[in-house]
Amino acid sequence: MSDVAISVRNLTKTYKLYRQPVDRLKEALHPLKKSYHKDFNALDNISFDIKRGETVGIIGRNGSGKSTLLKLITGVITPTSGRATVRGRVSAILELGSGFNGEMSGLDNIYLNNTINGIPASETKKRVQQIVDFAELGDFIHQPLKTYSSGMKARLAFAVAINVEPDILIVDEALSVGDAAFQRKCFAKMEQIREAGATILFVSHSEGSIVSLCSRAIWISNGVQILDGEPKLVTGLYMKNANQKVIKKEAVQKEYADLVKKDKNAKKETAVDEKNKTDTVKEINEKQPIKTDKSRLDGQPTILEEYFDPKLKPTSTIYYEENGAKISDVRITTLDGRVVNVLNQGEQYTLNYKVKFTEQDNRVILGISLCAKNGVVLFSGNYPGIKSYESMPAKEVLVSWDFLCSFLEGYYFFTVGVFDENNMFMARIKDACMCRVINNNNKQLTGLVDVKLKGKLYV
């Protein structure tokens, strides 16, 4: 069996553009076959292969040909020339409401959409509750689709697409609607599908989404394939040239090649530097045992109600198998121990959790990471501070991480974990807790991180 899930060869889609509708009739009836149209190449000679299990992102401006490419791959439209070959069961989210009937209920549309995609009713019946639970539409699942908002349609479309165990999942900008928790839930589910070995083709305008989800990125501009390679570099060059009407393909490809070479050299240098400094830093860190102030988590926690939203609960939490350790009581507190999940920019907080080991004297690394709702990791860190292992002084410890809330307004998710000395997870909770950052300082900032920007004007 071929290891290629999607094969695209010299794919071209040309549309005829007419100045006015009557020109189409004139061209069809003209005895000398006079042309009244102008050819427009929505896609021009696109070629690539996607292997089984790969997650590939497609990025480009509106009108660049991304959606046309997906429609050709899924067979919604036919190519002018070239071919697209797909091997495996495909589940696609191309447009909100596609494959649905507005007069039918959400529940009936689940059966309708799966039937259109060749999935028998008997198989749908086995999965329907799983789909309904994921969509989180409540009683609206029995209401006509025409009464749904765009966010509700997106919930239903995504729930149907990902709960049929597809070999290939194709998603076209379907995750830009819905609330923060559901968006994160969708990204987490896509990550889970990817880890299970499915092939994912993902179209997005979000640099962070492609960087976090994809192993490759393909940049398309005006129907032309510009780059195919490492997501961070491809999206970085795309963002650099986002405002250019005409992309100089050869110049961009040369710059990409230079960046790849520079990145490889930097990784080699970093590896050497880390090795040289490890012995010195390890000596210092191993003399600093974990301080366990259990009073922060013992007893009934005090909630600072003004800054605690009980609705802020992640729906994308994934618990890893416990292998000698159990993580519990993950919470964010103020420095004086009051529980919060609505954070102010510029203030100090603490992330606390307990780790209970089945045995004493475990040599471990304790770690946390923070990601935005699209999965982009903003930071990750570990105790003792470098990749060395700490001997646990007891079967149960409290881990406390003091941090400065330097993030901008938005929703964020903490992940916590414990590695053993074989670099294997003893326990891990992905998206263990969720928080919202607010701005009480009336700062006009956008993005993810507050870099304490200060402007100066010289006249």
ZAVO-436556 format. One record per residue (C-alpha): x, y, z; residue number from 1. Coordinates in Angstrom, 3 decimals, padded with zeros to 6 digits. Example, Ala and Ser with C-alpha at 12.3 -4.5 7.8 and 13.67 -1.06 7.14 Angstrom:
((012.300, -004.500, 007.800), 1)
((013.670, -001.060, 007.140), 2)
// end
This chain:
((000.000, 000.000, 000.000), 1)
((001.289, 003.467, -000.902), 2)
((002.251, 005.736, 001.983), 3)
((000.869, 008.734, 000.040), 4)
((-002.628, 009.780, 001.155), 5)
((-003.078, 012.740, -001.219), 6)
((-001.253, 013.116, -004.538), 7)
((-001.637, 016.316, -006.571), 8)
((-000.034, 016.529, -010.010), 9)
((000.017, 019.604, -012.264), 10)
((-003.397, 020.637, -010.983), 11)
((-004.875, 023.579, -012.877), 12)
((-008.312, 025.176, -012.689), 13)
((-009.195, 027.833, -015.237), 14)
((-012.384, 029.894, -015.211), 15)
((-013.781, 031.977, -018.065), 16)
((-014.449, 035.559, -017.009), 17)
((-016.981, 037.603, -019.023), 18)
((-017.410, 041.368, -018.856), 19)
((-021.197, 040.967, -018.985), 20)
((-023.611, 037.979, -018.912), 21)
((-024.674, 038.374, -022.533), 22)
((-021.090, 037.771, -023.693), 23)
((-021.419, 034.140, -022.639), 24)
((-024.336, 033.725, -025.066), 25)
((-022.520, 035.594, -027.860), 26)
((-019.526, 033.298, -027.548), 27)
((-021.662, 030.162, -027.578), 28)
((-023.582, 031.234, -030.731), 29)
((-020.849, 032.995, -032.723), 30)
((-020.335, 031.141, -036.061), 31)
((-016.571, 031.822, -036.059), 32)
((-016.137, 030.853, -032.386), 33)
((-015.079, 034.362, -031.422), 34)
((-013.875, 034.597, -027.825), 35)
((-015.597, 037.050, -025.493), 36)
((-013.946, 035.886, -022.293), 37)
((-010.653, 036.182, -020.430), 38)
((-009.070, 033.121, -018.835), 39)
((-008.438, 033.232, -015.094), 40)
((-006.245, 030.572, -013.505), 41)
((-007.599, 029.993, -010.010), 42)
((-004.867, 027.333, -009.704), 43)
((-001.844, 027.052, -011.959), 44)
((000.161, 023.813, -012.149), 45)
((000.097, 022.816, -008.457), 46)
((001.958, 019.626, -007.438), 47)
((002.660, 017.986, -004.067), 48)
((002.280, 014.733, -002.126), 49)
((000.958, 014.348, 001.411), 50)
((001.950, 011.178, 003.236), 51)
((-000.311, 009.217, 005.545), 52)
((-000.295, 010.708, 009.025), 53)
((001.002, 014.108, 007.927), 54)
((-000.686, 017.342, 008.959), 55)
((-000.257, 019.955, 006.254), 56)
((-001.380, 023.575, 006.417), 57)
((-002.366, 025.656, 003.394), 58)
((-001.853, 029.391, 003.801), 59)
((-002.458, 032.340, 001.494), 60)
((-004.472, 035.514, 001.075), 61)
((-008.182, 035.531, 000.219), 62)
((-008.567, 034.644, -003.452), 63)
((-005.228, 032.836, -003.625), 64)
((-006.849, 029.507, -004.579), 65)
((-006.850, 027.636, -001.237), 66)
((-010.547, 026.741, -001.231), 67)
((-010.441, 025.870, -004.934), 68)
((-007.618, 023.434, -004.208), 69)
((-009.625, 021.691, -001.476), 70)
((-012.702, 021.442, -003.691), 71)
((-010.615, 019.830, -006.424), 72)
((-009.096, 017.361, -003.961), 73)
((-012.500, 016.389, -002.558), 74)
((-014.084, 016.149, -006.012), 75)
((-016.579, 018.974, -005.519), 76)
((-015.321, 020.546, -008.774), 77)
((-013.321, 019.084, -011.672), 78)
((-009.871, 020.304, -012.786), 79)
((-009.146, 021.920, -016.145), 80)
((-005.992, 019.830, -016.292), 81)
((-003.890, 017.686, -013.976), 82)
((-005.211, 015.328, -011.332), 83)
((-005.763, 014.866, -007.600), 84)
((-005.705, 011.355, -006.136), 85)
((-006.999, 010.610, -002.642), 86)
((-006.542, 007.279, -000.844), 87)
((-008.744, 006.660, 002.189), 88)
((-011.989, 007.830, 003.789), 89)
((-012.265, 011.612, 003.530), 90)
((-014.178, 013.855, 005.910), 91)
((-014.276, 017.498, 004.867), 92)
((-015.512, 020.804, 006.274), 93)
((-015.429, 023.129, 003.262), 94)
((-018.234, 025.608, 003.858), 95)
((-020.621, 026.104, 006.766), 96)
((-023.849, 024.289, 006.013), 97)
((-022.545, 022.332, 003.032), 98)
((-024.172, 018.914, 002.967), 99)
((-026.931, 020.104, 005.320), 100)
((-030.623, 020.886, 004.811), 101)
((-031.928, 024.014, 006.526), 102)
((-035.437, 022.606, 006.959), 103)
((-034.256, 019.466, 008.767), 104)
((-033.254, 019.227, 012.417), 105)
((-029.643, 019.060, 013.490), 106)
((-030.092, 015.397, 014.396), 107)
((-031.555, 014.531, 010.976), 108)
((-028.740, 016.470, 009.296), 109)
((-026.181, 014.219, 010.988), 110)
((-027.694, 011.226, 009.176), 111)
((-028.074, 013.200, 005.932), 112)
((-024.480, 014.428, 005.873), 113)
((-023.040, 010.995, 006.660), 114)
((-025.219, 009.391, 003.970), 115)
((-023.917, 011.896, 001.398), 116)
((-020.393, 010.915, 002.441), 117)
((-021.122, 007.206, 001.983), 118)
((-021.484, 006.288, 005.664), 119)
((-024.389, 003.887, 006.293), 120)
((-027.129, 004.777, 008.773), 121)
((-026.215, 001.788, 010.956), 122)
((-022.711, 003.185, 011.496), 123)
((-024.029, 006.716, 012.084), 124)
((-026.419, 005.360, 014.725), 125)
((-023.468, 004.014, 016.705), 126)
((-021.765, 007.432, 016.671), 127)
((-024.711, 009.823, 016.845), 128)
((-024.556, 010.354, 020.637), 129)
((-020.818, 011.014, 020.418), 130)
((-021.498, 013.632, 017.712), 131)
((-024.336, 015.247, 019.682), 132)
((-022.230, 015.422, 022.857), 133)
((-019.303, 017.015, 021.029), 134)
((-021.476, 019.652, 019.322), 135)
((-022.898, 020.808, 022.698), 136)
((-026.096, 022.162, 021.105), 137)
((-028.473, 020.958, 023.829), 138)
((-032.146, 020.901, 022.812), 139)
((-031.313, 022.800, 019.625), 140)
((-030.181, 019.488, 018.119), 141)
((-033.921, 018.815, 017.518), 142)
((-034.574, 022.236, 015.927), 143)
((-034.387, 023.086, 012.177), 144)
((-030.915, 024.020, 010.978), 145)
((-032.236, 027.327, 009.590), 146)
((-032.668, 028.522, 013.185), 147)
((-028.952, 027.985, 013.944), 148)
((-026.371, 030.743, 014.194), 149)
((-023.149, 030.422, 012.199), 150)
((-021.363, 029.280, 015.364), 151)
((-023.932, 026.537, 015.976), 152)
((-023.614, 025.350, 012.366), 153)
((-019.834, 025.219, 012.799), 154)
((-020.228, 023.123, 015.962), 155)
((-022.454, 020.629, 014.150), 156)
((-020.296, 020.511, 011.000), 157)
((-017.090, 019.930, 012.939), 158)
((-018.680, 017.357, 015.251), 159)
((-019.955, 015.345, 012.271), 160)
((-016.667, 015.552, 010.352), 161)
((-014.341, 014.405, 013.123), 162)
((-016.449, 011.684, 014.713), 163)
((-016.454, 009.288, 011.732), 164)
((-012.824, 008.210, 012.222), 165)
((-011.619, 009.680, 008.916), 166)
((-008.406, 008.578, 007.236), 167)
((-008.148, 012.115, 005.836), 168)
((-009.622, 015.213, 007.473), 169)
((-009.882, 018.370, 005.355), 170)
((-010.782, 021.615, 007.128), 171)
((-011.278, 024.980, 005.408), 172)
((-011.294, 027.867, 007.917), 173)
((-014.158, 026.298, 009.879), 174)
((-012.711, 027.088, 013.311), 175)
((-012.949, 030.881, 013.209), 176)
((-016.418, 030.910, 014.782), 177)
((-017.749, 029.726, 018.127), 178)
((-016.703, 030.557, 021.685), 179)
((-013.155, 030.259, 022.976), 180)
((-013.624, 026.982, 024.842), 181)
((-015.212, 025.258, 021.826), 182)
((-012.519, 026.535, 019.458), 183)
((-009.856, 025.109, 021.730), 184)
((-011.828, 021.869, 021.990), 185)
((-011.788, 021.597, 018.177), 186)
((-008.046, 022.187, 017.977), 187)
((-007.463, 019.629, 020.729), 188)
((-009.598, 017.079, 018.861), 189)
((-007.623, 017.722, 015.677), 190)
((-004.421, 017.143, 017.631), 191)
((-005.878, 013.879, 018.926), 192)
((-006.845, 012.783, 015.391), 193)
((-003.362, 013.660, 014.191), 194)
((-001.735, 011.634, 016.973), 195)
((-003.946, 008.676, 016.001), 196)
((-002.313, 008.684, 012.554), 197)
((-004.904, 010.417, 010.373), 198)
((-003.898, 012.757, 007.546), 199)
((-005.023, 016.362, 007.980), 200)
((-005.149, 019.090, 005.340), 201)
((-005.847, 022.371, 007.102), 202)
((-006.516, 025.760, 005.497), 203)
((-006.098, 028.804, 007.718), 204)
((-005.102, 032.449, 007.735), 205)
((-003.727, 031.953, 011.235), 206)
((000.047, 031.662, 011.385), 207)
((-000.137, 030.329, 014.943), 208)
((-002.677, 027.621, 014.080), 209)
((-000.559, 026.267, 011.252), 210)
((002.640, 026.412, 013.303), 211)
((001.023, 024.581, 016.208), 212)
((-000.846, 021.928, 014.222), 213)
((001.135, 021.233, 011.087), 214)
((004.332, 019.433, 010.166), 215)
((004.397, 021.149, 006.760), 216)
((002.981, 024.306, 005.265), 217)
((002.186, 025.141, 001.642), 218)
((001.920, 028.788, 000.606), 219)
((-000.255, 029.603, -002.406), 220)
((-000.453, 033.063, -003.972), 221)
((-002.631, 033.954, -006.975), 222)
((-003.015, 030.286, -007.803), 223)
((000.740, 029.639, -007.771), 224)
((002.557, 027.415, -005.270), 225)
((005.246, 029.588, -003.653), 226)
((006.691, 027.400, -000.877), 227)
((006.283, 023.946, 000.632), 228)
((008.240, 023.325, 003.818), 229)
((008.762, 023.975, 007.528), 230)
((005.637, 025.714, 008.937), 231)
((007.354, 028.381, 011.021), 232)
((009.566, 029.530, 008.160), 233)
((006.867, 029.305, 005.478), 234)
((004.313, 031.237, 007.535), 235)
((006.982, 033.735, 008.585), 236)
((007.834, 034.503, 004.969), 237)
((004.153, 034.618, 004.087), 238)
((003.530, 037.202, 006.811), 239)
((006.561, 039.163, 005.661), 240)
((005.136, 039.359, 002.126), 241)
((001.446, 039.489, 003.032), 242)
((000.977, 043.004, 001.652), 243)
((002.819, 042.384, -001.611), 244)
((000.493, 042.187, -004.617), 245)
((003.057, 040.267, -006.666), 246)
((005.218, 037.655, -004.965), 247)
((008.715, 037.168, -006.371), 248)
((008.748, 033.410, -006.147), 249)
((012.450, 032.805, -006.861), 250)
((013.575, 035.453, -004.367), 251)
((011.284, 034.018, -001.663), 252)
((012.509, 030.469, -002.308), 253)
((016.144, 031.614, -002.024), 254)
((015.395, 033.376, 001.254), 255)
((013.665, 030.238, 002.543), 256)
((016.674, 028.086, 001.642), 257)
((018.981, 030.525, 003.479), 258)
((016.749, 030.438, 006.547), 259)
((016.676, 026.631, 006.594), 260)
((020.453, 026.542, 006.458), 261)
((020.764, 029.166, 009.193), 262)
((018.245, 027.326, 011.394), 263)
((020.174, 024.052, 011.104), 264)
((023.444, 025.781, 012.032), 265)
((021.824, 027.538, 014.993), 266)
((020.465, 024.251, 016.355), 267)
((023.930, 022.705, 016.190), 268)
((025.458, 025.671, 018.026), 269)
((022.711, 025.628, 020.656), 270)
((023.254, 021.933, 021.303), 271)
((026.967, 022.532, 021.888), 272)
((026.306, 025.500, 024.213), 273)
((023.751, 023.539, 026.256), 274)
((026.174, 020.641, 026.704), 275)
((028.968, 022.944, 027.883), 276)
((026.877, 024.689, 030.524), 277)
((024.861, 021.677, 031.778), 278)
((027.448, 020.363, 034.253), 279)
((027.879, 023.728, 036.003), 280)
((024.157, 024.508, 036.256), 281)
((023.240, 020.968, 037.267), 282)
((025.470, 021.205, 040.343), 283)
((023.671, 024.328, 041.535), 284)
((020.137, 023.071, 040.851), 285)
((020.543, 019.726, 042.535), 286)
((021.272, 021.549, 045.792), 287)
((017.888, 023.305, 045.685), 288)
((015.112, 020.908, 046.771), 289)
((011.478, 021.692, 046.108), 290)
((009.875, 023.852, 048.784), 291)
((006.455, 022.505, 049.684), 292)
((004.185, 025.088, 051.269), 293)
((001.072, 022.908, 051.429), 294)
((-000.915, 025.614, 053.169), 295)
((-001.604, 027.101, 049.744), 296)
((-003.746, 024.116, 048.745), 297)
((-004.760, 022.443, 052.006), 298)
((-008.305, 022.914, 053.265), 299)
((-011.142, 024.743, 051.507), 300)
((-009.689, 027.193, 048.961), 301)
((-010.688, 030.843, 049.151), 302)
((-012.055, 032.213, 045.876), 303)
((-011.600, 035.851, 044.912), 304)
((-015.078, 036.120, 043.404), 305)
((-014.424, 039.393, 041.593), 306)
((-011.806, 037.632, 039.479), 307)
((-013.272, 034.142, 039.237), 308)
((-015.594, 033.051, 036.425), 309)
((-017.120, 029.582, 037.119), 310)
((-017.917, 029.209, 033.396), 311)
((-014.232, 029.268, 032.451), 312)
((-013.715, 025.525, 032.278), 313)
((-011.707, 023.943, 029.447), 314)
((-013.547, 021.318, 027.412), 315)
((-010.349, 020.150, 025.739), 316)
((-008.615, 018.639, 028.791), 317)
((-006.712, 015.421, 028.042), 318)
((-005.415, 013.204, 030.853), 319)
((-002.370, 011.075, 030.061), 320)
((-001.994, 007.604, 031.518), 321)
((-000.639, 007.692, 035.079), 322)
((002.661, 005.844, 035.455), 323)
((003.732, 006.243, 039.053), 324)
((002.350, 009.733, 039.651), 325)
((-000.968, 011.546, 039.893), 326)
((-001.521, 015.284, 039.370), 327)
((-004.410, 017.009, 041.142), 328)
((-005.733, 020.358, 042.388), 329)
((-004.470, 022.445, 039.482), 330)
((-005.399, 026.065, 040.079), 331)
((-004.244, 029.646, 039.632), 332)
((-004.054, 031.822, 042.743), 333)
((-003.022, 035.281, 043.756), 334)
((000.235, 035.472, 045.692), 335)
((-001.734, 035.362, 048.953), 336)
((-003.467, 032.111, 047.937), 337)
((-006.912, 033.171, 046.649), 338)
((-008.185, 031.243, 043.611), 339)
((-008.701, 033.217, 040.376), 340)
((-009.077, 032.549, 036.657), 341)
((-009.556, 036.105, 035.390), 342)
((-006.130, 037.722, 035.392), 343)
((-005.018, 041.330, 035.131), 344)
((-002.174, 042.235, 032.817), 345)
((001.011, 043.096, 034.670), 346)
((000.145, 041.353, 037.951), 347)
((001.859, 038.385, 039.622), 348)
((000.098, 035.031, 040.070), 349)
((000.892, 031.444, 041.043), 350)
((000.045, 028.199, 039.299), 351)
((-000.283, 025.434, 041.913), 352)
((-000.774, 021.693, 041.692), 353)
((-000.132, 018.583, 043.753), 354)
((001.812, 015.552, 042.564), 355)
((001.372, 012.280, 044.402), 356)
((003.952, 009.557, 043.702), 357)
((003.456, 005.855, 044.321), 358)
((007.018, 005.643, 045.674), 359)
((009.535, 007.979, 047.284), 360)
((012.846, 009.210, 045.872), 361)
((011.651, 009.501, 042.293), 362)
((014.007, 011.370, 039.983), 363)
((011.812, 013.581, 037.851), 364)
((011.373, 016.772, 035.879), 365)
((008.258, 018.826, 036.656), 366)
((006.983, 021.033, 033.874), 367)
((004.284, 023.428, 032.727), 368)
((003.376, 025.117, 029.472), 369)
((000.956, 027.840, 028.455), 370)
((-000.785, 027.996, 025.104), 371)
((-003.276, 030.277, 023.401), 372)
((-006.666, 028.923, 022.345), 373)
((-005.321, 027.951, 018.908), 374)
((-002.640, 025.776, 020.487), 375)
((000.342, 028.069, 020.029), 376)
((002.696, 027.480, 022.952), 377)
((003.645, 030.790, 024.581), 378)
((006.109, 029.276, 026.995), 379)
((007.101, 026.071, 028.697), 380)
((009.324, 025.556, 031.684), 381)
((010.514, 022.909, 034.097), 382)
((011.863, 022.488, 037.581), 383)
((014.775, 022.540, 038.486), 384)
((015.135, 024.912, 035.515), 385)
((017.253, 022.875, 033.127), 386)
((016.903, 019.350, 031.818), 387)
((018.226, 017.636, 034.916), 388)
((016.317, 015.446, 037.349), 389)
((015.245, 016.295, 040.878), 390)
((014.944, 013.651, 043.618), 391)
((011.522, 013.986, 045.216), 392)
((011.802, 014.199, 049.015), 393)
((008.334, 012.746, 049.661), 394)
((005.472, 010.816, 048.101), 395)
((003.419, 013.992, 047.750), 396)
((004.680, 017.449, 046.800), 397)
((003.153, 020.792, 046.027), 398)
((004.464, 022.492, 042.916), 399)
((004.086, 026.280, 042.758), 400)
((005.053, 028.450, 039.820), 401)
((005.063, 032.211, 040.347), 402)
((004.653, 034.094, 037.082), 403)
((004.051, 037.566, 035.727), 404)
((000.906, 037.915, 033.649), 405)
((002.525, 039.556, 030.641), 406)
((-000.060, 038.234, 028.180), 407)
((-002.533, 040.407, 026.325), 408)
((-006.308, 040.084, 026.454), 409)
((-007.549, 036.636, 025.517), 410)
((-008.012, 033.053, 026.648), 411)
((-005.118, 030.818, 027.694), 412)
((-004.606, 027.206, 028.780), 413)
((-002.059, 025.693, 031.189), 414)
((-000.676, 022.177, 030.726), 415)
((001.178, 020.396, 033.543), 416)
((003.283, 017.248, 033.517), 417)
((005.897, 015.051, 035.189), 418)
((008.754, 013.284, 033.349), 419)
((010.743, 010.409, 034.817), 420)
((014.501, 010.026, 034.321), 421)
((013.855, 008.028, 031.131), 422)
((012.151, 011.123, 029.708), 423)
((008.763, 009.381, 029.813), 424)
((005.577, 010.950, 031.179), 425)
((004.637, 009.770, 034.653), 426)
((001.556, 012.000, 034.462), 427)
((000.342, 014.853, 032.283), 428)
((-002.813, 016.949, 032.017), 429)
((-003.108, 018.873, 028.774), 430)
((-005.196, 022.058, 029.111), 431)
((-005.531, 021.418, 032.840), 432)
((-006.962, 024.866, 033.524), 433)
((-008.176, 027.858, 031.567), 434)
((-007.901, 031.558, 032.288), 435)
((-008.900, 034.846, 030.730), 436)
((-006.627, 037.867, 030.731), 437)
((-008.169, 041.332, 030.918), 438)
((-006.711, 044.796, 030.468), 439)
((-007.526, 047.315, 033.185), 440)
((-004.815, 049.720, 032.070), 441)
((-006.549, 050.907, 028.882), 442)
((-003.494, 049.975, 026.827), 443)
((-003.986, 049.823, 023.057), 444)
((-002.132, 046.577, 022.402), 445)
((-002.827, 043.579, 020.198), 446)
((-001.210, 040.162, 019.904), 447)
((-000.369, 037.758, 022.717), 448)
((002.380, 039.253, 024.882), 449)
((002.911, 042.616, 026.589), 450)
((006.536, 043.560, 025.882), 451)
((006.275, 046.779, 027.946), 452)
((006.422, 048.889, 024.813), 453)
((007.428, 052.507, 025.414), 454)
((007.499, 055.099, 022.664), 455)
((009.717, 058.174, 022.468), 456)
((009.342, 061.121, 020.128), 457)
((012.244, 063.376, 019.171), 458)
((011.563, 066.576, 017.231), 459)
// end
